[in-house]
């Protein structure tokens, strides 16, 4: 029983260390503590605002106001904050300062255009020519720089002995 407890404790610690648990608490300017299911941030006046969605994010705009959302939040080139509407989703700024968000990770191509994975378990990867390909699961580059992605949510890929990518 003690071994099982230690194993569960170690797994929980790894879960938190990996950054997967994103709940947060912050103290405001008056000493009050506010907690959210996701990230919390202080505005320019010391007020705390938290995302009420697990894995949600918060960001401060150019004027010191905090915006929180279901996914990652980032500031665009004009100081406005945009958040991913998908729980745990991500956002990325393109070459022109516009923010693009998706359910999964976002990547920019060789020309600064942003593409985001359509599903939370998905991924995006740039090929040898700077083009981005996204899939429902893991993406991997073969020996020649081509990208192949799993079309199974949270699916995985691996290279065979000849450098070909095989996905489930």
ChimeraX attribute file (.defattr): number of C-alpha atoms within 10 A of each C-alpha:
attribute: neighborCount
match mode: 1-to-1
recipient: residues
	/A:1	6
	/A:2	7
	/A:3	8
	/A:4	9
	/A:5	10
	/A:6	11
	/A:7	12
	/A:8	12
	/A:9	12
	/A:10	12
	/A:11	12
	/A:12	13
	/A:13	11
	/A:14	12
	/A:15	12
	/A:16	12
	/A:17	10
	/A:18	9
	/A:19	10
	/A:20	12
	/A:21	15
	/A:22	17
	/A:23	20
	/A:24	17
	/A:25	17
	/A:26	19
	/A:27	16
	/A:28	17
	/A:29	13
	/A:30	8
	/A:31	9
	/A:32	10
	/A:33	11
	/A:34	16
	/A:35	17
	/A:36	20
	/A:37	19
	/A:38	26
	/A:39	29
	/A:40	27
	/A:41	25
	/A:42	20
	/A:43	19
	/A:44	14
	/A:45	10
	/A:46	14
	/A:47	17
	/A:48	21
	/A:49	23
	/A:50	26
	/A:51	23
	/A:52	18
	/A:53	20
	/A:54	19
	/A:55	24
	/A:56	29
	/A:57	30
	/A:58	25
	/A:59	26
	/A:60	20
	/A:61	19
	/A:62	15
	/A:63	10
	/A:64	14
	/A:65	17
	/A:66	21
	/A:67	23
	/A:68	26
	/A:69	26
	/A:70	24
	/A:71	28
	/A:72	27
	/A:73	27
	/A:74	25
	/A:75	21
	/A:76	19
	/A:77	15
	/A:78	10
	/A:79	14
	/A:80	17
	/A:81	21
	/A:82	24
	/A:83	25
	/A:84	25
	/A:85	18
	/A:86	21
	/A:87	20
	/A:88	23
	/A:89	28
	/A:90	27
	/A:91	26
	/A:92	26
	/A:93	20
	/A:94	19
	/A:95	14
	/A:96	10
	/A:97	14
	/A:98	16
	/A:99	21
	/A:100	21
	/A:101	26
	/A:102	24
	/A:103	23
	/A:104	27
	/A:105	23
	/A:106	24
	/A:107	25
	/A:108	20
	/A:109	18
	/A:110	14
	/A:111	10
	/A:112	14
	/A:113	17
	/A:114	20
	/A:115	24
	/A:116	26
	/A:117	24
	/A:118	20
	/A:119	19
	/A:120	19
	/A:121	18
	/A:122	26
	/A:123	27
	/A:124	26
	/A:125	27
	/A:126	20
	/A:127	19
	/A:128	14
	/A:129	10
	/A:130	14
	/A:131	17
	/A:132	20
	/A:133	21
	/A:134	26
	/A:135	24
	/A:136	22
	/A:137	24
	/A:138	24
	/A:139	25
	/A:140	25
	/A:141	20
	/A:142	19
	/A:143	13
	/A:144	10
	/A:145	14
	/A:146	17
	/A:147	20
	/A:148	23
	/A:149	25
	/A:150	22
	/A:151	17
	/A:152	15
	/A:153	16
	/A:154	16
	/A:155	18
	/A:156	18
	/A:157	17
	/A:158	17
	/A:159	14
	/A:160	11
	/A:161	7
	/A:162	8
	/A:163	13
	/A:164	16
	/A:165	20
	/A:166	15
	/A:167	18
	/A:168	14
